[in-house]
Amino acid sequence: MNFLQKQLEDPVRFARIKRWFYAGLSVVALAEIVLPRIFHGGESHFSFEDFPAWGSLYGFVSCVAIIVVSKLIGKLWLMRREDYYDR
């Protein structure tokens, strides 16, 4: 059994790892909002680019859209009826 398996099998350790992971994500999200205000990030070409954490929000929405469209294409176009090969 390797180190990671041992850490993830113990519920107390897993809860601690999860808590630190979420704390790290929160720090990164806050840093993305605060640091460009302090250091005055690059020039924006459009007004919506000045919105705090615009890059992260755009990436998240784009990723969700790709997943939803892929599922729709798979469901409507690629999937066959259950009895397709029974003819």
Phi, psi and omega in degrees: 000127182274177186298315183294319178298320180296321180290322185278341180281331179280120184299325180291315179295320179297318178297320179294317178297317180296319179297316179293324178297313179293325176296319177296319177298321179295319178296317179296318180295316178295321179296323179292331179278319188277315187299319177296332177291323181285313186265002179050080182307182185299171181291135178261141182271333180236155185293327181289345178289344178278352179297134181301135178060034181300317181299317179293316180296317179297316178296318180295313180296320178296318180296317178297319179297319178298317180295314182295315180295320178297318178295320178296316179299316179297320183287315187274331189246319188271326184287145177249162176299159183295329180262025184300318183270358182276359183291000000 
